[in-house]
Amino acid sequence: MILAHRLAILNMPRHRQPRTERGLSQRQLRVGEVVRHILADMLARGEVHDPVIQGHLITIPEVRMTGDLRLATIYAMPLGGRDIDAVLAALNRHKRFLRGEIARRVNLKFAPDIRFAIDERFGEAERIEKLLRTPAVQRDLHHKPDDQS
């Protein structure tokens, strides 16, 4: 199975791992990505039996792991940003089931505790896009500097 290869990667020694620019180790990034794939797969297959979750398409863009891999912060966003609070509440209702499935599918010493957060990146990108379209910014972008020697 595909996860067997990923599990072998996760069991690599922890020493001498360079930090990435965000400050997370390669191990944290790998485990977070495996957890993200597991959750996305479970949601896509409808393995979480909840009418709120099944009634929405939920994106899991990122999972951030703590350094000791004991806590996973799962960023989620329903398609179109609809019913954010209801979706987050539904995910939190099924936290125990999801944690058990993660523990079963990922070979780690401890099953990570999970918490859900709304992914704010889509809203932030939209805000920046609107800001870039304002007349003041457009004027600055298209302003030609005077040739001064």
Secondary structure as GFF3:
##gff-version 3
##sequence-region A 1 149
A	DSSP	alpha_helix	2	10	.	.	.	ID=ss1
A	DSSP	alpha_helix	26	45	.	.	.	ID=ss2
A	DSSP	alpha_helix	51	54	.	.	.	ID=ss3
A	DSSP	beta_strand	58	65	.	.	.	ID=ss4
A	DSSP	beta_strand	71	78	.	.	.	ID=ss5
A	DSSP	three_ten_helix	79	81	.	.	.	ID=ss6
A	DSSP	alpha_helix	84	93	.	.	.	ID=ss7
A	DSSP	alpha_helix	95	105	.	.	.	ID=ss8
A	DSSP	beta_strand	113	118	.	.	.	ID=ss9
A	DSSP	alpha_helix	121	132	.	.	.	ID=ss10
A	DSSP	alpha_helix	135	142	.	.	.	ID=ss11
###
